[in-house]
Amino acid sequence: MGAVIPYADAVATFDRDRSAYELKIRGHTDRQIAEQLRCSVEQVRSGIARMQGDIPPDYRRAAVMLDLDRIEAMWQAHFERACAGEPISTRLCLEMMERKAKLIGADAPPTGTDIFAQALVDARTRSTARIRNIFDGVVKKEPSHDAGPASGGDQAGA
């Protein structure tokens, strides 16, 4: 927590923070703002941070819960098709699993210097990339399968 600013200085600090924030929105660099407001770059950065505020923990928690509910709804729409071998649904399910793992922190890297755990993470990363490449190839091939019956239908109607 920062030091308490005397009232008279607080008003001046607030005015400087507001000016710094407005200049930042207009695209000025921190150094340019510091020169214009005759203060340090650190004061500019601190002032901008004060003007932006922070995301309240309750809001963050609610946003994560909403995203998890949305992922669950999309999962229900695609999981059976993915299990049946539908490549687009399979890829979407994999992406949903990755997103969910990020949201709940399940994909966090191991702590410490456990080389065995790191080896598992490295192997998982490589296998995920291999799976994604396979699905990319399947998805790229899929439109040619759709094009065949569509073009055959046009010929039958002619």
N, C-alpha and C positions, 0 to 999 in steps of 0.2 A: 504494500500500500504506500502511496506517495506521501510526502510531507504535507501538513496542513498549510494552505495558502491564506495569508491575511485577507480580509474582505476587500480592501482597496485593490490589492494585487490580484485578487480573484476575478474582479470585474475586468481588469486589463488582460488577464490571462485568458478569460473566456472570449473576449473580443479578438485576441490574437489567434486563439484556437479556431474560432469561426472563420476568420480571414484565411488562415492556413488551409482549412478544409475546403473553402470555396475555391482557392487557387489550385488545390490538388485536383478538384473535380474538373477544372478547366485545363488540366494537363501539365501544369508546372511541375518541375522536379523539386525534391525536398530542398536541394541546395538553392535553387532559384527563390523558393518561398522564404528560406532563412535569410537570404540577402535582402529581399524586399521588405521583410518584417523586422530586420535587424535583430535576429536571434540565432541560436544555434540550430543545427540540423536536428539534434536530439530533441530540442524543444518543439520543433515542427512535428516530428514523428509522434511525440507524446501527445501533442495537442490534437493531431488528426485522430489518434487512437481514442482520446477522450470524446471527441465529437461523434465518432462512429459507434461508440458504446460496445457492448458485448451481447451475445445472444444469451438470454436467460436460460438456465438449465431446464426449467419446465418446458419452455418452447422447444428446445433441442430434443428433449425426450419425446414430446408429442410428435414432432416431425419424424423422428426415427420410427416411432410406433405406426404412424400413418404410412410411411414407406414400406414397412414390413407387411402391413395389411394389404397394400396394393400388390406387393410381390406375391403374396399368398393367393390373391384373386387371379392374378395372371398365371400362376403356377397351376391352379385348378383348370384353367382354360387350355393349357398346353401339355400337361404331364402325360395324359393317356395317349395323345398323338405322338409324343416323344417316345414313349415305350413301344408304340407300334412301328417305330422306325421313321417317322416323318422328320426329315432333316432340319427344317426350319424350326419346328417346335423343339427339337432336341437341342439345337444351338441356343434358343431362347431360354430353355430350362437351365442349361449350363451357365448362361450369363446371369440368370436370376439367382442361382446358387452362389456365384461369385459375389454378387452385390449383397446378398443377405449375409454372407460371411464377413464382408467388409463392415456392414452396419453393426453387427453384433461383436465384432472384434475377433472372430474365429480365425482370421487369416493373419493375425499379428505375428511378426517374426519372433522366434524364440529369444528369450533373454539370456544373457551370459555368453559363455564361450563353448557351449555344447556343440561340438563338431558333428555329432551323430544327428542331432535335431536339425542342424543346418543342412546336412546332406539330404535329409528327408524333404526339407523345404525345396532344395534345389531340384531334386528328382520330381517332386510334384509340379514345380514350375515347368520343367521340361515336358512332362507328360501332358499337362494342360495345353501347352503350345502345340504339341503333336496332335492332340485331339482336335483343337481348333483348326489346324491346317487340314485335317481330314475332312471336317465338316465344311470348310471353305471350298474344298474341291468338289464335294457332293453338291453343295448349293449352286456352284457355278455350272455344274453339268445339268442340273434340274431343268432350267428353261428350255434346253434342247429337246427334252422329253415332252414338254408341254407343247412345243412348236409343232411336233410331228402330227398329233391328232388334230390340232386346229387347222393345219394346212390340208390334211386329208379330208376334213369336214367341208372345207371350201371347195375342194375338187368334186366331192360327191354332190354338192348343191349345184354345180355348174352344168 
